[in-house]
Amino acid sequence: MKNTFAARGLTSLIAAALIAQGSMAHAGMIEPEAALPAHSQVEQERAKVQAFVERANVAEKLKAMGVAGLVARDRVDALTEAEVHALAERIDAMPAGGALSNNDLIIVLLIALLVAVLI
């Protein structure tokens, strides 16, 4: 009986020491930007600007302004981080579709009138 009492006491002492020593793990959500290093974000923004410059309509406009495709790509590579960030923000702020011209607006109105008359 004395041996059992000592074993229980020793077990309790070891359990208390292990509980006191162990630290609790905490889990939480992190922002995607925090998970990526800043260098990676600059690379993503530079890739976004590069993809924008390589689009057919943009390349066409640049060529009309006298800037060849390879030269434009080299110029994007030469931009500073702040310039790349500013351009990437402007690309994100651009509207997804273009504005309607007067001819497009007239066609839309005519179609709307035809649909209204037919209904």
N, CA, C and O atoms as CSV, one atom per row, in Angstrom:
chain,resi,resn,atom,element,x,y,z
A,1,MET,N,N,0.813,-1.179,0.000
A,1,MET,CA,C,0.000,0.000,0.000
A,1,MET,C,C,0.869,1.260,0.000
A,1,MET,O,O,0.558,2.247,-0.666
A,2,LYS,N,N,1.938,1.201,0.746
A,2,LYS,CA,C,2.852,2.331,0.795
A,2,LYS,C,C,3.488,2.549,-0.570
A,2,LYS,O,O,3.707,3.688,-0.982
A,3,ASN,N,N,3.778,1.489,-1.251
A,3,ASN,CA,C,4.397,1.564,-2.568
A,3,ASN,C,C,3.418,2.160,-3.594
A,3,ASN,O,O,3.846,2.929,-4.455
A,4,THR,N,N,2.135,1.833,-3.527
A,4,THR,CA,C,1.116,2.352,-4.430
A,4,THR,C,C,0.914,3.840,-4.191
A,4,THR,O,O,0.753,4.605,-5.142
A,5,PHE,N,N,0.920,4.255,-2.934
A,5,PHE,CA,C,0.753,5.668,-2.595
A,5,PHE,C,C,1.919,6.484,-3.143
A,5,PHE,O,O,1.718,7.590,-3.645
A,6,ALA,N,N,3.136,5.947,-3.051
A,6,ALA,CA,C,4.324,6.637,-3.553
A,6,ALA,C,C,4.285,6.704,-5.081
A,6,ALA,O,O,4.673,7.715,-5.667
A,7,ALA,N,N,3.822,5.639,-5.722
A,7,ALA,CA,C,3.741,5.620,-7.186
A,7,ALA,C,C,2.719,6.639,-7.685
A,7,ALA,O,O,2.959,7.330,-8.675
A,8,ARG,N,N,1.590,6.730,-7.004
A,8,ARG,CA,C,0.576,7.720,-7.394
A,8,ARG,C,C,1.095,9.139,-7.196
A,8,ARG,O,O,0.857,10.016,-8.027
A,9,GLY,N,N,1.786,9.354,-6.122
A,9,GLY,CA,C,2.352,10.670,-5.850
A,9,GLY,C,C,3.387,11.058,-6.888
A,9,GLY,O,O,3.405,12.189,-7.374
A,10,LEU,N,N,4.263,10.091,-7.229
A,10,LEU,CA,C,5.288,10.353,-8.235
A,10,LEU,C,C,4.656,10.587,-9.599
A,10,LEU,O,O,5.098,11.468,-10.337
A,11,THR,N,N,3.638,9.822,-9.947
A,11,THR,CA,C,2.932,10.000,-11.220
A,11,THR,C,C,2.260,11.363,-11.278
A,11,THR,O,O,2.320,12.041,-12.304
A,12,SER,N,N,1.628,11.768,-10.196
A,12,SER,CA,C,0.979,13.081,-10.140
A,12,SER,C,C,1.992,14.197,-10.268
A,12,SER,O,O,1.739,15.194,-10.946
A,13,LEU,N,N,3.144,14.041,-9.621
A,13,LEU,CA,C,4.190,15.056,-9.685
A,13,LEU,C,C,4.725,15.187,-11.117
A,13,LEU,O,O,4.925,16.299,-11.605
A,14,ILE,N,N,4.956,14.048,-11.791
A,14,ILE,CA,C,5.448,14.074,-13.175
A,14,ILE,C,C,4.400,14.688,-14.105
A,14,ILE,O,O,4.736,15.488,-14.978
A,15,ALA,N,N,3.118,14.310,-13.916
A,15,ALA,CA,C,2.050,14.862,-14.743
A,15,ALA,C,C,1.944,16.369,-14.557
A,15,ALA,O,O,1.774,17.096,-15.535
A,16,ALA,N,N,2.038,16.848,-13.338
A,16,ALA,CA,C,1.964,18.290,-13.063
A,16,ALA,C,C,3.136,19.019,-13.696
A,16,ALA,O,O,2.972,20.121,-14.219
A,17,ALA,N,N,4.331,18.409,-13.653
A,17,ALA,CA,C,5.511,19.033,-14.244
A,17,ALA,C,C,5.370,19.113,-15.765
A,17,ALA,O,O,5.731,20.121,-16.373
A,18,LEU,N,N,4.845,18.050,-16.377
A,18,LEU,CA,C,4.661,18.059,-17.825
A,18,LEU,C,C,3.607,19.066,-18.263
A,18,LEU,O,O,3.770,19.737,-19.282
A,19,ILE,N,N,2.527,19.173,-17.495
A,19,ILE,CA,C,1.475,20.137,-17.829
A,19,ILE,C,C,1.988,21.560,-17.687
A,19,ILE,O,O,1.694,22.409,-18.528
A,20,ALA,N,N,2.743,21.830,-16.647
A,20,ALA,CA,C,3.265,23.174,-16.412
A,20,ALA,C,C,4.303,23.555,-17.463
A,20,ALA,O,O,4.421,24.722,-17.837
A,21,GLN,N,N,5.050,22.567,-17.933
A,21,GLN,CA,C,6.120,22.857,-18.875
A,21,GLN,C,C,5.612,23.006,-20.311
A,21,GLN,O,O,6.155,23.807,-21.072
A,22,GLY,N,N,4.601,22.264,-20.685
A,22,GLY,CA,C,4.103,22.300,-22.062
A,22,GLY,C,C,3.438,23.622,-22.386
A,22,GLY,O,O,2.700,24.169,-21.566
A,23,SER,N,N,3.693,24.132,-23.565
A,23,SER,CA,C,3.053,25.379,-23.980
A,23,SER,C,C,1.887,25.057,-24.893
A,23,SER,O,O,1.877,24.032,-25.575
A,24,MET,N,N,0.923,25.928,-24.896
A,24,MET,CA,C,-0.258,25.724,-25.722
A,24,MET,C,C,0.015,26.268,-27.123
A,24,MET,O,O,0.620,27.329,-27.280
A,25,ALA,N,N,-0.427,25.548,-28.113
A,25,ALA,CA,C,-0.290,25.997,-29.499
A,25,ALA,C,C,-1.516,26.823,-29.866
A,25,ALA,O,O,-2.643,26.474,-29.514
A,26,HIS,N,N,-1.286,27.901,-30.564
A,26,HIS,CA,C,-2.371,28.774,-30.994
A,26,HIS,C,C,-2.394,28.791,-32.514
A,26,HIS,O,O,-1.350,28.928,-33.152
A,27,ALA,N,N,-3.565,28.654,-33.087
A,27,ALA,CA,C,-3.720,28.698,-34.540
A,27,ALA,C,C,-4.620,29.868,-34.898
A,27,ALA,O,O,-5.540,30.211,-34.156
A,28,GLY,N,N,-4.353,30.454,-36.001
A,28,GLY,CA,C,-5.172,31.575,-36.448
A,28,GLY,C,C,-5.016,31.772,-37.944
A,28,GLY,O,O,-4.105,31.223,-38.564
A,29,MET,N,N,-5.907,32.555,-38.513
A,29,MET,CA,C,-5.860,32.850,-39.942
A,29,MET,C,C,-4.847,33.964,-40.184
A,29,MET,O,O,-4.731,34.895,-39.386
A,30,ILE,N,N,-4.123,33.863,-41.282
A,30,ILE,CA,C,-3.214,34.927,-41.676
A,30,ILE,C,C,-3.645,35.447,-43.030
A,30,ILE,O,O,-4.277,34.734,-43.809
A,31,GLU,N,N,-3.309,36.667,-43.299
A,31,GLU,CA,C,-3.629,37.283,-44.581
A,31,GLU,C,C,-2.721,36.690,-45.658
A,31,GLU,O,O,-1.570,36.357,-45.376
A,32,PRO,N,N,-3.218,36.557,-46.879
A,32,PRO,CA,C,-2.371,36.013,-47.953
A,32,PRO,C,C,-1.122,36.856,-48.190
A,32,PRO,O,O,-0.062,36.320,-48.513
A,33,GLU,N,N,-1.244,38.172,-48.032
A,33,GLU,CA,C,-0.095,39.041,-48.246
A,33,GLU,C,C,0.979,38.807,-47.194
A,33,GLU,O,O,2.170,38.959,-47.467
A,34,ALA,N,N,0.548,38.431,-45.980
A,34,ALA,CA,C,1.513,38.179,-44.917
A,34,ALA,C,C,2.256,36.877,-45.157
A,34,ALA,O,O,3.402,36.732,-44.731
A,35,ALA,N,N,1.631,35.942,-45.824
A,35,ALA,CA,C,2.266,34.659,-46.090
A,35,ALA,C,C,3.314,34.784,-47.195
A,35,ALA,O,O,4.292,34.037,-47.215
A,36,LEU,N,N,3.108,35.721,-48.109
A,36,LEU,CA,C,4.048,35.908,-49.206
A,36,LEU,C,C,5.066,36.975,-48.835
A,36,LEU,O,O,4.701,38.007,-48.272
A,37,PRO,N,N,6.308,36.748,-49.134
A,37,PRO,CA,C,7.282,37.807,-48.893
A,37,PRO,C,C,7.035,38.990,-49.814
A,37,PRO,O,O,6.419,38.843,-50.870
A,38,ALA,N,N,7.508,40.152,-49.419
A,38,ALA,CA,C,7.289,41.375,-50.196
A,38,ALA,C,C,7.920,41.248,-51.584
A,38,ALA,O,O,7.394,41.787,-52.557
A,39,HIS,N,N,9.021,40.552,-51.672
A,39,HIS,CA,C,9.697,40.381,-52.957
A,39,HIS,C,C,8.777,39.659,-53.937
A,39,HIS,O,O,8.747,39.985,-55.123
A,40,SER,N,N,8.038,38.690,-53.444
A,40,SER,CA,C,7.124,37.935,-54.297
A,40,SER,C,C,5.990,38.829,-54.792
A,40,SER,O,O,5.546,38.685,-55.931
A,41,GLN,N,N,5.520,39.745,-53.957
A,41,GLN,CA,C,4.451,40.649,-54.361
A,41,GLN,C,C,4.932,41.561,-55.481
A,41,GLN,O,O,4.185,41.820,-56.425
A,42,VAL,N,N,6.141,42.041,-55.395
A,42,VAL,CA,C,6.690,42.898,-56.453
A,42,VAL,C,C,6.810,42.100,-57.748
A,42,VAL,O,O,6.534,42.621,-58.828
A,43,GLU,N,N,7.220,40.843,-57.643
A,43,GLU,CA,C,7.323,40.013,-58.835
A,43,GLU,C,C,5.953,39.788,-59.463
A,43,GLU,O,O,5.822,39.792,-60.687
A,44,GLN,N,N,4.927,39.593,-58.628
A,44,GLN,CA,C,3.574,39.407,-59.156
A,44,GLN,C,C,3.082,40.671,-59.849
A,44,GLN,O,O,2.471,40.601,-60.915
A,45,GLU,N,N,3.347,41.823,-59.246
A,45,GLU,CA,C,2.928,43.080,-59.857
A,45,GLU,C,C,3.675,43.324,-61.163
A,45,GLU,O,O,3.091,43.800,-62.137
A,46,ARG,N,N,4.972,42.996,-61.182
A,46,ARG,CA,C,5.753,43.167,-62.415
A,46,ARG,C,C,5.211,42.237,-63.508
A,46,ARG,O,O,5.146,42.625,-64.674
A,47,ALA,N,N,4.825,41.022,-63.138
A,47,ALA,CA,C,4.250,40.082,-64.110
A,47,ALA,C,C,2.914,40.606,-64.631
A,47,ALA,O,O,2.595,40.439,-65.809
A,48,LYS,N,N,2.123,41.248,-63.744
A,48,LYS,CA,C,0.838,41.816,-64.170
A,48,LYS,C,C,1.060,42.936,-65.189
A,48,LYS,O,O,0.358,43.007,-66.198
A,49,VAL,N,N,2.032,43.808,-64.927
A,49,VAL,CA,C,2.330,44.905,-65.852
A,49,VAL,C,C,2.872,44.335,-67.167
A,49,VAL,O,O,2.516,44.805,-68.247
A,50,GLN,N,N,3.732,43.321,-67.066
A,50,GLN,CA,C,4.294,42.694,-68.262
A,50,GLN,C,C,3.194,42.070,-69.124
A,50,GLN,O,O,3.207,42.203,-70.348
A,51,ALA,N,N,2.237,41.384,-68.475
A,51,ALA,CA,C,1.126,40.777,-69.205
A,51,ALA,C,C,0.256,41.843,-69.859
A,51,ALA,O,O,-0.253,41.645,-70.963
A,52,PHE,N,N,0.085,42.975,-69.178
A,52,PHE,CA,C,-0.705,44.069,-69.739
A,52,PHE,C,C,-0.027,44.635,-70.993
A,52,PHE,O,O,-0.685,44.906,-71.998
A,53,VAL,N,N,1.288,44.808,-70.919
A,53,VAL,CA,C,2.033,45.362,-72.058
A,53,VAL,C,C,2.010,44.393,-73.235
A,53,VAL,O,O,2.058,44.821,-74.388
A,54,GLU,N,N,1.938,43.094,-72.959
A,54,GLU,CA,C,1.961,42.091,-74.025
A,54,GLU,C,C,0.595,41.865,-74.672
A,54,GLU,O,O,0.501,41.162,-75.678
A,55,ARG,N,N,-0.464,42.450,-74.111
A,55,ARG,CA,C,-1.791,42.299,-74.731
A,55,ARG,C,C,-1.759,42.907,-76.128
A,55,ARG,O,O,-1.045,43.876,-76.386
A,56,ALA,N,N,-2.550,42.317,-77.026
A,56,ALA,CA,C,-2.506,42.716,-78.436
A,56,ALA,C,C,-2.864,44.184,-78.633
A,56,ALA,O,O,-2.175,44.895,-79.364
A,57,ASN,N,N,-3.937,44.647,-77.986
A,57,ASN,CA,C,-4.355,46.039,-78.215
A,57,ASN,C,C,-3.363,47.026,-77.598
A,57,ASN,O,O,-3.149,48.106,-78.149
A,58,VAL,N,N,-2.765,46.676,-76.485
A,58,VAL,CA,C,-1.781,47.567,-75.866
A,58,VAL,C,C,-0.502,47.585,-76.698
A,58,VAL,O,O,0.081,48.644,-76.926
A,59,ALA,N,N,-0.067,46.405,-77.152
A,59,ALA,CA,C,1.128,46.339,-77.995
A,59,ALA,C,C,0.929,47.133,-79.281
A,59,ALA,O,O,1.859,47.768,-79.778
A,60,GLU,N,N,-0.292,47.092,-79.816
A,60,GLU,CA,C,-0.610,47.851,-81.023
A,60,GLU,C,C,-0.501,49.353,-80.767
A,60,GLU,O,O,0.063,50.088,-81.577
A,61,LYS,N,N,-1.042,49.799,-79.640
A,61,LYS,CA,C,-0.970,51.233,-79.293
A,61,LYS,C,C,0.480,51.656,-79.051
A,61,LYS,O,O,0.900,52.736,-79.466
A,62,LEU,N,N,1.242,50.780,-78.368
A,62,LEU,CA,C,2.648,51.118,-78.114
A,62,LEU,C,C,3.433,51.203,-79.424
A,62,LEU,O,O,4.286,52.074,-79.594
A,63,LYS,N,N,3.134,50.289,-80.343
A,63,LYS,CA,C,3.819,50.306,-81.637
A,63,LYS,C,C,3.466,51.575,-82.397
A,63,LYS,O,O,4.318,52.147,-83.076
A,64,ALA,N,N,2.209,52.024,-82.291
A,64,ALA,CA,C,1.793,53.270,-82.950
A,64,ALA,C,C,2.517,54.472,-82.348
A,64,ALA,O,O,2.725,55.483,-83.018
A,65,MET,N,N,2.897,54.351,-81.078
A,65,MET,CA,C,3.625,55.431,-80.407
A,65,MET,C,C,5.132,55.312,-80.615
A,65,MET,O,O,5.890,56.163,-80.152
A,66,GLY,N,N,5.573,54.253,-81.314
A,66,GLY,CA,C,6.997,54.103,-81.619
A,66,GLY,C,C,7.759,53.235,-80.642
A,66,GLY,O,O,8.989,53.274,-80.614
A,67,VAL,N,N,7.059,52.454,-79.843
A,67,VAL,CA,C,7.725,51.582,-78.876
A,67,VAL,C,C,7.494,50.136,-79.308
A,67,VAL,O,O,6.359,49.661,-79.330
A,68,ALA,N,N,8.572,49.445,-79.647
A,68,ALA,CA,C,8.464,48.053,-80.083
A,68,ALA,C,C,8.201,47.152,-78.875
A,68,ALA,O,O,8.418,47.558,-77.734
A,69,GLY,N,N,7.731,45.920,-79.132
A,69,GLY,CA,C,7.379,44.991,-78.062
A,69,GLY,C,C,8.546,44.645,-77.160
A,69,GLY,O,O,8.398,44.622,-75.938
A,70,LEU,N,N,9.703,44.376,-77.741
A,70,LEU,CA,C,10.870,44.022,-76.932
A,70,LEU,C,C,11.346,45.205,-76.093
A,70,LEU,O,O,11.763,45.036,-74.947
A,71,VAL,N,N,11.280,46.387,-76.666
A,71,VAL,CA,C,11.687,47.589,-75.936
A,71,VAL,C,C,10.749,47.825,-74.754
A,71,VAL,O,O,11.198,48.193,-73.669
A,72,ALA,N,N,9.449,47.614,-74.960
A,72,ALA,CA,C,8.478,47.805,-73.879
A,72,ALA,C,C,8.729,46.802,-72.755
A,72,ALA,O,O,8.637,47.150,-71.578
A,73,ARG,N,N,9.044,45.566,-73.116
A,73,ARG,CA,C,9.332,44.541,-72.107
A,73,ARG,C,C,10.572,44.924,-71.300
A,73,ARG,O,O,10.593,44.770,-70.079
A,74,ASP,N,N,11.601,45.421,-71.981
A,74,ASP,CA,C,12.817,45.856,-71.285
A,74,ASP,C,C,12.543,47.040,-70.371
A,74,ASP,O,O,13.118,47.145,-69.287
A,75,ARG,N,N,11.666,47.924,-70.811
A,75,ARG,CA,C,11.334,49.090,-69.980
A,75,ARG,C,C,10.570,48.687,-68.728
A,75,ARG,O,O,10.767,49.275,-67.664
A,76,VAL,N,N,9.700,47.690,-68.844
A,76,VAL,CA,C,8.977,47.198,-67.659
A,76,VAL,C,C,9.965,46.574,-66.691
A,76,VAL,O,O,9.835,46.752,-65.480
A,77,ASP,N,N,10.951,45.845,-67.199
A,77,ASP,CA,C,11.961,45.237,-66.330
A,77,ASP,C,C,12.815,46.286,-65.630
A,77,ASP,O,O,13.336,46.036,-64.544
A,78,ALA,N,N,12.964,47.461,-66.245
A,78,ALA,CA,C,13.801,48.512,-65.682
A,78,ALA,C,C,13.060,49.391,-64.670
A,78,ALA,O,O,13.682,50.239,-64.030
A,79,LEU,N,N,11.755,49.207,-64.515
A,79,LEU,CA,C,10.981,50.033,-63.578
A,79,LEU,C,C,11.363,49.737,-62.134
A,79,LEU,O,O,11.739,48.614,-61.796
A,80,THR,N,N,11.263,50.756,-61.289
A,80,THR,CA,C,11.504,50.556,-59.854
A,80,THR,C,C,10.282,49.886,-59.230
A,80,THR,O,O,9.225,49.782,-59.852
A,81,GLU,N,N,10.453,49.433,-57.984
A,81,GLU,CA,C,9.342,48.769,-57.296
A,81,GLU,C,C,8.144,49.706,-57.124
A,81,GLU,O,O,6.998,49.278,-57.263
A,82,ALA,N,N,8.403,50.966,-56.826
A,82,ALA,CA,C,7.314,51.932,-56.641
A,82,ALA,C,C,6.568,52.171,-57.951
A,82,ALA,O,O,5.342,52.278,-57.955
A,83,GLU,N,N,7.295,52.255,-59.053
A,83,GLU,CA,C,6.661,52.469,-60.353
A,83,GLU,C,C,5.827,51.255,-60.761
A,83,GLU,O,O,4.723,51.396,-61.287
A,84,VAL,N,N,6.364,50.074,-60.515
A,84,VAL,CA,C,5.621,48.852,-60.835
A,84,VAL,C,C,4.346,48.781,-60.004
A,84,VAL,O,O,3.283,48.431,-60.518
A,85,HIS,N,N,4.451,49.115,-58.710
A,85,HIS,CA,C,3.284,49.094,-57.825
A,85,HIS,C,C,2.225,50.091,-58.309
A,85,HIS,O,O,1.036,49.772,-58.338
A,86,ALA,N,N,2.656,51.288,-58.685
A,86,ALA,CA,C,1.712,52.306,-59.155
A,86,ALA,C,C,1.020,51.853,-60.445
A,86,ALA,O,O,-0.188,52.035,-60.593
A,87,LEU,N,N,1.773,51.268,-61.371
A,87,LEU,CA,C,1.170,50.793,-62.622
A,87,LEU,C,C,0.210,49.633,-62.367
A,87,LEU,O,O,-0.857,49.568,-62.978
A,88,ALA,N,N,0.582,48.717,-61.470
A,88,ALA,CA,C,-0.292,47.578,-61.166
A,88,ALA,C,C,-1.601,48.061,-60.539
A,88,ALA,O,O,-2.665,47.515,-60.831
A,89,GLU,N,N,-1.530,49.072,-59.687
A,89,GLU,CA,C,-2.751,49.635,-59.095
A,89,GLU,C,C,-3.619,50.282,-60.166
A,89,GLU,O,O,-4.843,50.154,-60.130
A,90,ARG,N,N,-3.001,50.973,-61.119
A,90,ARG,CA,C,-3.776,51.598,-62.196
A,90,ARG,C,C,-4.416,50.546,-63.088
A,90,ARG,O,O,-5.537,50.738,-63.560
A,91,ILE,N,N,-3.720,49.431,-63.328
A,91,ILE,CA,C,-4.288,48.352,-64.134
A,91,ILE,C,C,-5.495,47.759,-63.418
A,91,ILE,O,O,-6.513,47.469,-64.047
A,92,ASP,N,N,-5.381,47.577,-62.087
A,92,ASP,CA,C,-6.498,47.027,-61.313
A,92,ASP,C,C,-7.691,47.976,-61.293
A,92,ASP,O,O,-8.833,47.526,-61.203
A,93,ALA,N,N,-7.444,49.280,-61.376
A,93,ALA,CA,C,-8.517,50.267,-61.301
A,93,ALA,C,C,-9.206,50.493,-62.639
A,93,ALA,O,O,-10.250,51.143,-62.697
A,94,MET,N,N,-8.635,49.963,-63.709
A,94,MET,CA,C,-9.225,50.170,-65.033
A,94,MET,C,C,-10.549,49.425,-65.150
A,94,MET,O,O,-10.703,48.342,-64.584
A,95,PRO,N,N,-11.502,49.994,-65.876
A,95,PRO,CA,C,-12.780,49.295,-66.057
A,95,PRO,C,C,-12.588,48.048,-66.908
A,95,PRO,O,O,-11.700,47.985,-67.758
A,96,ALA,N,N,-13.433,47.066,-66.663
A,96,ALA,CA,C,-13.309,45.789,-67.377
A,96,ALA,C,C,-13.702,45.926,-68.840
A,96,ALA,O,O,-13.083,45.303,-69.702
A,97,GLY,N,N,-14.701,46.715,-69.131
A,97,GLY,CA,C,-15.161,46.893,-70.513
A,97,GLY,C,C,-14.903,48.304,-70.975
A,97,GLY,O,O,-14.616,49.193,-70.173
A,98,GLY,N,N,-15.006,48.503,-72.262
A,98,GLY,CA,C,-14.806,49.841,-72.802
A,98,GLY,C,C,-16.096,50.634,-72.774
A,98,GLY,O,O,-17.168,50.080,-72.528
A,99,ALA,N,N,-15.997,51.908,-73.021
A,99,ALA,CA,C,-17.170,52.770,-73.068
A,99,ALA,C,C,-17.876,52.586,-74.408
A,99,ALA,O,O,-17.245,52.265,-75.415
A,100,LEU,N,N,-19.182,52.792,-74.408
A,100,LEU,CA,C,-19.961,52.674,-75.639
A,100,LEU,C,C,-19.766,53.917,-76.495
A,100,LEU,O,O,-19.747,55.042,-75.994
A,101,SER,N,N,-19.623,53.692,-77.781
A,101,SER,CA,C,-19.564,54.828,-78.694
A,101,SER,C,C,-20.996,55.256,-79.013
A,101,SER,O,O,-21.947,54.596,-78.594
A,102,ASN,N,N,-21.153,56.339,-79.741
A,102,ASN,CA,C,-22.492,56.809,-80.113
A,102,ASN,C,C,-23.207,55.780,-80.987
A,102,ASN,O,O,-24.403,55.545,-80.813
A,103,ASN,N,N,-22.491,55.173,-81.915
A,103,ASN,CA,C,-23.100,54.156,-82.781
A,103,ASN,C,C,-23.583,52.967,-81.959
A,103,ASN,O,O,-24.680,52.459,-82.189
A,104,ASP,N,N,-22.771,52.520,-80.999
A,104,ASP,CA,C,-23.175,51.398,-80.147
A,104,ASP,C,C,-24.416,51.747,-79.343
A,104,ASP,O,O,-25.309,50.915,-79.189
A,105,LEU,N,N,-24.480,52.959,-78.834
A,105,LEU,CA,C,-25.624,53.397,-78.035
A,105,LEU,C,C,-26.891,53.428,-78.883
A,105,LEU,O,O,-27.955,53.023,-78.415
A,106,ILE,N,N,-26.793,53.901,-80.116
A,106,ILE,CA,C,-27.957,53.943,-81.012
A,106,ILE,C,C,-28.445,52.530,-81.322
A,106,ILE,O,O,-29.651,52.288,-81.342
A,107,ILE,N,N,-27.529,51.596,-81.562
A,107,ILE,CA,C,-27.905,50.208,-81.844
A,107,ILE,C,C,-28.610,49.590,-80.641
A,107,ILE,O,O,-29.615,48.897,-80.804
A,108,VAL,N,N,-28.104,49.827,-79.455
A,108,VAL,CA,C,-28.732,49.286,-78.239
A,108,VAL,C,C,-30.137,49.855,-78.076
A,108,VAL,O,O,-31.064,49.119,-77.735
A,109,LEU,N,N,-30.308,51.157,-78.316
A,109,LEU,CA,C,-31.633,51.772,-78.197
A,109,LEU,C,C,-32.596,51.223,-79.245
A,109,LEU,O,O,-33.766,50.991,-78.942
A,110,LEU,N,N,-32.121,51.012,-80.480
A,110,LEU,CA,C,-32.983,50.451,-81.520
A,110,LEU,C,C,-33.421,49.029,-81.175
A,110,LEU,O,O,-34.580,48.672,-81.383
A,111,ILE,N,N,-32.521,48.231,-80.661
A,111,ILE,CA,C,-32.868,46.865,-80.266
A,111,ILE,C,C,-33.880,46.884,-79.123
A,111,ILE,O,O,-34.816,46.085,-79.094
A,112,ALA,N,N,-33.679,47.808,-78.182
A,112,ALA,CA,C,-34.629,47.923,-77.060
A,112,ALA,C,C,-36.013,48.321,-77.565
A,112,ALA,O,O,-37.016,47.802,-77.075
A,113,LEU,N,N,-36.086,49.235,-78.539
A,113,LEU,CA,C,-37.375,49.648,-79.113
A,113,LEU,C,C,-38.034,48.495,-79.839
A,113,LEU,O,O,-39.241,48.295,-79.705
A,114,LEU,N,N,-37.266,47.725,-80.612
A,114,LEU,CA,C,-37.813,46.582,-81.330
A,114,LEU,C,C,-38.358,45.531,-80.371
A,114,LEU,O,O,-39.425,44.963,-80.603
A,115,VAL,N,N,-37.636,45.281,-79.313
A,115,VAL,CA,C,-38.104,44.303,-78.318
A,115,VAL,C,C,-39.373,44.800,-77.633
A,115,VAL,O,O,-40.286,44.018,-77.368
A,116,ALA,N,N,-39.430,46.106,-77.347
A,116,ALA,CA,C,-40.622,46.662,-76.707
A,116,ALA,C,C,-41.821,46.598,-77.627
A,116,ALA,O,O,-42.931,46.339,-77.163
A,117,VAL,N,N,-41.635,46.824,-78.915
A,117,VAL,CA,C,-42.748,46.779,-79.872
A,117,VAL,C,C,-43.228,45.341,-80.062
A,117,VAL,O,O,-44.432,45.110,-80.168
A,118,LEU,N,N,-42.332,44.391,-80.107
A,118,LEU,CA,C,-42.689,42.999,-80.319
A,118,LEU,C,C,-43.362,42.345,-79.099
A,118,LEU,O,O,-44.068,41.346,-79.239
A,119,ILE,N,N,-43.150,42.888,-77.961
A,119,ILE,CA,C,-43.752,42.303,-76.752
A,119,ILE,C,C,-45.102,42.867,-76.560
A,119,ILE,O,O,-45.788,42.513,-75.602
